[in-house]
Amino acid sequence: MNRFNPYFLLIILGFALSGCVKQEIKNLDAKGSGIICFGDSITFGYGVNPGEDYPSGLGKMVKLPVINAGVDGDTSFAALKRLDQDVLSKNPRLVIVEFCGNDFLKKVPRETTVENISEIIDRIQEKGIMVALMDISAGMFFREYRAAFKQLAHKKQAIFIPVVLNKIITNPAMKSDFFHPNARGYKIIAGRVYKAIARYIQ
């Protein structure tokens, strides 16, 4: 009688886990020409000079062209209206989506924000483009969005970029005002974004 070998099971499990990480992300075979950072003031780079925003920093870390499609003050509603012109028409390989701050300030219900972002992700993915969803929570700050965005990214098979403002939003040395990072803070955000997306764009 053959005895069950638990080590064999571990080997099989190891192969399965090592091969499934990238497969969980939709449109890994996207053929687009670059990366679009689609967001509000955090993407735009409010509070710093041109070239000190996080998309500019990201552009120095990757071999793909990076476009900053951030608009100061943008909401998820406004983002839906400009999605075709600012994103889909440019045929990117990856879109990094970052919204919720202005929705919160304008008292848009969190469920509505999540629905809008869900629609944004769907429309991008329908074009065969990869999506990454950025979470701007940090500690208690925007905590209520963190779980919702993580769940949404998992459901939509999008890359999740967590807590990019962690230890920035609470550090005056890394901010240009009460909320927005300075050049040093944006550089850290760029590094965190790069770390999250690097293996998917090689």
Order of alpha helices (4+ residues) and beta strands (2+ residues): alpha-beta-alpha-alpha-beta-alpha-beta-alpha-alpha-beta-alpha-beta-alpha
